[in-house]
Amino acid sequence: MTTGISATPASRPGPPPTARPRPRRRSTGLGDALVLMGLPVLAALALPAAFAGGGTRRWFGGRAEGQRAEAQAAKDAAAAAFYELDTAQRDLRISVETITAVDDSPAARRAVADFEALGRRIDEVSQRYIQAVDAHDLDRVDLEASAAARARSELTAAKDELARVKQELERFGGSLGPLLGKAETQLARVAPAVERARQALLAASNALDAVRQHGLKADDLAARLAALSPELTRLNQGAGQHGVAPTLERAERVQREAGAIAAEAERLPERAGEIDHRLVSLRTRAQALTTRAGQVEPVLSELRRRFAAACWQDLQHVPQQAGESVRQAELKLREAQSAREAQRWPDATSLLSTVRALLNTTDEAVSAAGDRLTRLNAVQKDPEQEIQRTRFAIRDAQRLAMAGRATPDPRHAGPLDEAVARLDRAVAGLEGRHPDYWRFLTETEAVRRTVTDVVGRIREERGGGTAR
């Protein structure tokens, strides 16, 4: 890519001088000679003033000097055109570099290629201008009128060519308007984004200092903040080195992560209080579950005495499982307490979540034994209530299936008919000396789930307008 008009300082002509003094001429006793030639005294007195300030240049008359002046004027005009073109090229290069720093689209790449082509064109006309300047020495004492005229012609042509290329450059610059506007808009976002990122980092650092003043450690947060230091270095290096889009993305990420660190630091005292509360609450719950787990064995004893084996065999493991789960929960509670004292907040939170899961599982198992006995007692006393509850659900689904129809849809009638048959079989299973009440309960629950699924499908189909 062309980096500028390729004229060296030595070959670039300077701006035209404002005055061009003539060389001084040496005295030759011209006054005495004029007296001897019989010239009037007044003329003799006037001639020294005419030759004052003269030099060694030969006198060729008014025509040669006029051509020299015109050539010098053409040289000055060409020099001015040269500098104007050079300035315009430098200004436009800034615009192109602004675009390339932001935009990598095909249009931006074409603009770069067009600017490089213009740069080569500028180099060509600049070289011809410099050659024209170097080819003619307008200060020669013996410069002839024809040489001066030729110099004026060549320098004028060089000036005109420089002006034409400058016009091409200006037209090209005008075509960059949309791309340049977009690039400048993007660049205008960089400084505020970087500043927001810096402010977010400062806020995070201040939040960590405030936490430490309250006696709380935040080593994990401090490590996360330290990890952002290289990103801040890259932001300080600027978009010129890393590009606008990556710099904006990096600034937004730093701001987001620093904001999260600050928020966690500000919440740390509250988080410590929550962990302390959970430690006390879960410890109390573990103690209560230990008491409840000790009551499971009497419940199982009653189940074995009054109901068939199928009603309680799946509960045999509950006492042992409950005791083991409570012991594991208590062990994790002690580990959570140690983590809390060491202010390892993530570890303490994770351990407390494990304790809660263990106690939830134990609670469900212990409750299952008591719930089983309660439900079996109810169905043994009055199975008809469970039967009627299930029949009502089936009849309600059948009415919905027949609503607005002469015959039910087989997709709905089939599962409902099977539900009726399953209920009849479950009721028949209650006959005998030791009925399996638990199987009866699980069957009626399964029948109601099936009926609920059918009702849901009917309503979905009719809501979607697919029912016939």
Secondary structure, 3 states (H helix, E strand, C coil): CCCCCCCCCCCCCCCCCCCCCCCCCCCCCHHHHHHHCCCCHHHHHHHHHHHCCCCCCCCCCHHHHHHHHHHHHHHHHHHHHHHHHHHHHHHHHHHHHHHHHHCCCHHHHHHHHHHHHHHHHHHHHHHHHHHHHHHCCCCCCCCCHHHHHHHHHHHHHHHHHHHHHHHHHHHHHHHCHHHHHHHHHHHHHHHHHHHHHHHHHHHHHHHHHHHHHCCCCCHHHHHHHHCCHHHHHHHHHCHHHHCHHHHHHHHHHHHHHHHHHHHHHHHHHHHHHHHHHHHHHHHHHHHHHHHHHCCHHHHHHHHHHHCCHHHCHHHCCHHHHHHHHHHHHHHHHHHHHHHHHCCCHHHHHHHHHHHHHHHHHHHHHHHHHHHHHHHHHHHHHCHHHHHHHHHHHHHHHHHHHHCCCCCCCHHHHHHHHHHHHHHHHHHHCCCCCCCCHHHHHHHHHHHHHHHHHHHHHHHHHHHCCCCC
